[in-house]
């Protein structure tokens, strides 16, 4: 089964929906994956709810899931019942995709942080 995964990145470092400079869209087929599209993160030009702009863009690309380093409550609420959210846990995108393929990547349903302010690499999963 082929799935599409959206990942906000800075280079190959996975970031949050509102922080990555680019969005990479991967097609995953069994144990193989390939980059099929890369584009500038629309969140970079947004003045509010930046992450939601990125999330809308990946939904328009028909992704089945996203992999992020963090996500707030607005993003989790927006994606509820739409696509799955996976936590990268400080992996780069290649490592995270390998974990995804082997069913070892953590799916999250709650925000990784409470406040609208981002806290660097500290994630308080509930």
GIRAHU-V967158 format. One record per run of one state. SS is the DSSP state (h for helix, s for strand, l for the rest). FROM is the first residue (numbers start at 0). TO is the last residue. If there is no record, write none. Layout:
ss = (SS SS)
from = (FROM FROM)
to = (TO TO)
//
This chain:
ss = (l s l s l s l s l h l h l s l h l s l s h l s l)
from = (0 1 10 12 14 21 29 31 40 41 45 49 60 64 68 72 79 83 87 91 92 101 105 108)
to = (0 9 11 13 20 28 30 39 40 44 48 59 63 67 71 78 82 86 90 91 100 104 107 125)
//
